[in-house]
Amino acid sequence: VANIARNRRLLPPNEVELFVEVGRSVAEAHRAAGESEEMLGDIPEEFLDPVMATLMVDPVRLPTSGNIMDRSNIVRHLLSDPTDPFNRKLLTEDMLEPDIELKARIDAFVASKKGQ
């Protein structure tokens, strides 16, 4: 994308470089997150987001279906579709219920793995 912007002069050179730097930062953050999850080894199924299969950081209950997802994933979904992905009932961000007990168990699991 940066090459297209540069070649077609869609952005000034300094803005193209900023765009490239943002891309590098995102790639590095993605790599670090993957390494962090790999370091944890076998993650219990209940700690994984059911849609993205990634470790949940901020688990929330969807009151319309009772399922639990990571807040960041369901909020991203709700930006384009205001429904519960499991049953298509109306769902808004303010309806999400934090699962404090599950978050505490996830945090304890992560802490125990990092302590090894």
C-alpha positions in Angstrom: 0.0 0.0 0.0 2.8 2.4 0.8 4.4 1.7 -2.6 1.1 2.6 -4.3 0.8 5.8 -2.2 4.4 6.7 -3.0 4.3 5.9 -6.7 1.0 7.6 -7.4 1.9 10.5 -5.1 -1.3 10.0 -3.1 0.5 11.2 0.1 3.5 13.4 0.8 6.7 11.3 1.4 6.8 12.0 5.1 3.2 10.7 5.5 4.1 7.6 3.5 6.9 7.0 5.9 4.6 7.4 8.9 2.3 4.9 7.3 5.1 2.4 6.9 6.2 2.9 10.5 2.6 2.3 11.7 2.6 -0.9 9.7 5.9 -2.0 11.3 4.6 -1.3 14.8 1.4 -3.3 14.2 3.4 -6.2 12.8 5.7 -6.2 15.8 2.8 -6.0 18.2 1.2 -8.9 16.4 4.4 -11.0 16.6 4.9 -10.2 20.3 1.3 -11.2 21.1 1.8 -14.5 19.2 5.0 -15.2 21.1 3.3 -14.5 24.4 0.5 -16.9 23.7 3.0 -19.6 22.5 4.9 -19.1 25.8 1.7 -20.1 27.7 1.6 -23.5 26.0 -1.7 -25.4 26.2 -4.4 -22.9 27.0 -7.6 -24.3 28.6 -10.5 -24.1 26.1 -12.6 -22.0 28.5 -10.0 -19.2 28.3 -10.1 -19.0 24.5 -12.4 -16.7 22.6 -14.9 -19.0 20.8 -14.8 -17.0 17.6 -11.1 -16.0 17.3 -9.6 -18.9 19.3 -7.2 -16.5 21.1 -6.7 -16.0 24.8 -9.3 -13.7 26.3 -8.0 -10.7 28.1 -11.3 -9.1 29.0 -14.0 -11.8 28.9 -17.6 -10.6 28.7 -20.9 -12.5 28.8 -23.3 -11.8 25.9 -26.7 -11.7 27.7 -28.7 -12.6 24.5 -27.0 -16.0 24.1 -25.1 -16.6 27.4 -21.8 -17.1 25.5 -18.6 -15.5 26.6 -16.2 -13.6 24.3 -13.3 -11.3 24.6 -14.5 -7.7 24.7 -12.3 -6.5 21.9 -13.6 -9.2 19.5 -17.3 -8.6 20.2 -16.9 -4.8 20.1 -15.2 -5.1 16.7 -18.1 -7.3 15.5 -20.7 -4.9 16.9 -19.2 -2.0 14.9 -20.5 -3.6 11.7 -23.4 -5.8 13.0 -25.3 -5.0 16.1 -26.3 -8.6 16.8 -25.1 -11.5 18.9 -23.0 -13.6 16.5 -24.4 -16.8 18.1 -28.1 -16.2 17.7 -28.5 -12.9 15.7 -30.5 -11.1 18.5 -30.0 -7.4 18.9 -26.9 -6.7 21.0 -25.2 -3.5 22.0 -21.9 -2.8 23.7 -23.5 -1.5 26.8 -25.3 -4.8 27.2 -22.1 -6.8 27.6 -21.5 -8.2 31.1 -17.9 -8.5 32.4 -17.1 -12.0 33.6 -14.9 -11.0 36.6 -14.5 -14.5 37.9 -13.3 -15.9 34.6 -10.9 -12.9 34.1 -9.4 -13.7 37.6 -8.9 -17.4 36.6 -7.3 -16.3 33.2 -5.0 -13.9 35.0 -4.0 -16.5 37.5 -3.3 -19.0 34.7 -1.1 -16.4 32.8 0.8 -15.5 36.0 1.5 -19.1 36.8 2.8 -19.8 33.3 5.0 -16.7 33.4 6.4 -17.8 36.7 7.6 -21.1 35.4 
